[in-house]
């Protein structure tokens, strides 16, 4: 059973008897910070996206991107096919197309590498295309070759938890930890709450966080990716 950020926030609000719109917005902001911290520390926020290949054979990374897990394409039969990693794709220069040869088939000394590829990159063994494993951090892009502009690259990645809304789904193992974080931060600077209650709230957050980490140890990366892929197939909207 999944729970949303909105549901957790409203539950804490109800427990504290603070149900105004102002309180909701303040608690939601706290919850977003807490979810980001949990994501970095224990959750490993696996996400998927479809990224359109530009005319320069690049794709713009999601704003919450931390690292990639899988880069590929969705085949006509609905299965995933991986792109090949290639270290010698340049990140800077004139781009990954050769305008003067755009109407020609480009060759190298190994085999044909297709329309608009980079001369001298080598044929490799992947017929679907290639990406540079080095991220272009200056432009927040993945650089590709041997892939047609306008196609969509399927990306599985780890997000930093920064892109969240009230509808964001929270892993059930982290629900209590996040609720504890919201309560602690909500009272941390309030003079109406005694210091011992603030310390107890802080300790409760760390205890719940530790329990969540222990429960998630048995939730492997492959299981997380299977969950992500299932959700992706159900709805391509992110």
N, C-alpha and C positions, 0 to 999 in steps of 0.2 A: 504494500500500500504506500503510495507516494503522498507527499504533503508539499504545499507551496509556501513560498516566503510570506505571502499574504496571510495564510492561515496561521502560521507561527506568530506573526506580528499581532494579529487580532487576538490570539489566545493569551499572549503576554499582556496586552492591553486590558483584556477582561479580568485577568488575575489581579492586576494592579489598580483596577477601577479608573483607568485613564483612557477614555474612549472618544476624545475629540479628534477632529480631522488633523489638527496641529500635532497632537500626540502620535497619530498614525504615521504622518510623514516623518516625524523625528525618529520613531521606532523603526520605520522601514529603512531609513538611511543608516541607522546603527546595524540593522540586520544585514544590509548589503556589505558593510565593512566586516562583519563577523563571518559571513559566508566566504568572503575573499580570503580571510585568514585561515578558515577551515580548509578551503580548497588548496591553498599552498601547503598547509601542514599535513593533511591526512586524506583529503577526498580524491585528489587527482581528477580534476574536472574534465572528463573526456567529452568532446563535442565533435560534431560533423558539420561540414558545409560544402556547398558546390560553388566553385569559383570560376568565373569566366576568363578564358585566356585572351589577353589583349593582343593588339596588332604587333606589339614588341615581344610577344611570347613570354608574358609574365602574368602572374596572378597576384592580386592584392590580398594580403593576409587579414584575417579578422582582427578587430581592434583588441580583443582579449587573448590573442595568440601568445603562447609561451614556448611550445615545442611541438613538432609534428610526430605522429605515431605511424600514419600510413598516408601515402600519396598515390593516387591512381585514377582510374576512369571507371565509369559504370558501363558495362558492356550491354549490347542489345538484348541479351537474355536476362539482364538484371543482376548479373554477378559482378564482383569487383575484380579488376585487373590492375596489378601494380605497375607504376612507371619505374624505369630504371634510374638509379643514381649515377651521376657522371661528374667527376671532380673537375674536369677541364672546361666547363661551360663558363665563359667570362661573365662577371657581374657588372662590369662597366665597359664602355666602348660605344660602338655604333649600334648596338642592339643585337638581337639574336636572329635577325633576318638579313638577307643580302639583297637589297632592292634591285641592284643591277642584274641579278640572276633570278629574279622572282618568277620569271616565266620559263625557267629552265629546270631540268632535273639535275641536282647537284651530286657529283660523285666524289669519292675519295679513293684511296688506294686499297680499301677493303671491300666496300660494296656501295650500293646506292643508299643514301640516307634520306632521300625524299625532298619534297619541295620546301624551300625556305630554311633548310637546316644550316648548320655552321660548317664551313669547309674545314676539313682536318680534324673533326671531332672523333672520327672513328665510327664504325658501324655498330659495334656492341652486339648484344644479343636480345634486346628488347624491341619488339616491333610496334609497341604502343607509344613510345616516346620516352624522354628523359627529363629529369630535373636536377638542378644543382643542389647537393646536400648543404651547401653553404647558403644561408639565408642572406638576402640583400637587406641588411638591417637599416641602411640609410633610407630606403624607400619602402620598407616593410612589405617585401615581395619575394615570391619564389620565382626563380628564373628557369625557363623550360627550353627545350629544343625538340624538333621533329614532331611538334604538335600543332595542328592548325588553329589559327586565331578563331575565336568564336565558340570553340569547344568548351566543355566544363570539366574542371579537375575536381575529383572527389577528395576531400581532405578530412582525415581524422586527426584531431589535435588536442593538446592539453590547454585549457583556458585558465586564466588567472582569477576567474570568478567576478571580474569587474563589470561584466555586462549582465546585469540582473534587473528584474522587475518583480512586481508582486506575484506574477504568474510563474516565476522561476521555480523549478522543482528542486526540492532539497532531499538528499538521500535520507531515508528513515532513520539510519543509524546516527545521523548528525542532528536530528531534530531537537533532542533535549539539550545538546551542547549549544546549539544556536539560541535556543530560548534562554538558557542561562547567561549567555553572552549579552543578549539584549537587555535582560534585567539588570545585570551588573553595570553596563555602560549607562543605562537609563538613570540609575541612582548615584553613580560614581561622584558626580559633582553637585548633588543636591544636599543642601544644608539640613533639610528636614529629616534626613535619614542618618541614624547614628553610625559612627565609624565601624563598630563591630559588625553591623549588618552589611556594610559595604565590603568588609574583609571576607565575611562569610559568602557573599555573592561572588566575589572574585575566586575564592577557593572552589565554590560549586562549579564555576565555569571550567576551571582546570581539571576538576575531577570528571566532569561530563565529557570533556575533550579527550581525556585519557581513555575513558571507556569506549568512546566512539572509535578511536584509533585501534583499540584491541578488537572490536567487532569487525572492523574493515580489513583486518589482516587476512581473513579468509576469503575476502572478496577480491579475486585476482584481476589483473589487467584484462585478460581475455574475457572474463565474465562482464567486466565493465564495458568493453568494446561491443560485446554481443548485445547488451542493453541499449547502447547508443545506436547500433545499426538497426535494431528492431524499431526504435523510435523514429529513425530516419526513414525507413521504408513505410511506416504508417503515415508520416507527414513530412513532406520536403520543406516545410517552412521552419525557419529558425528564429 
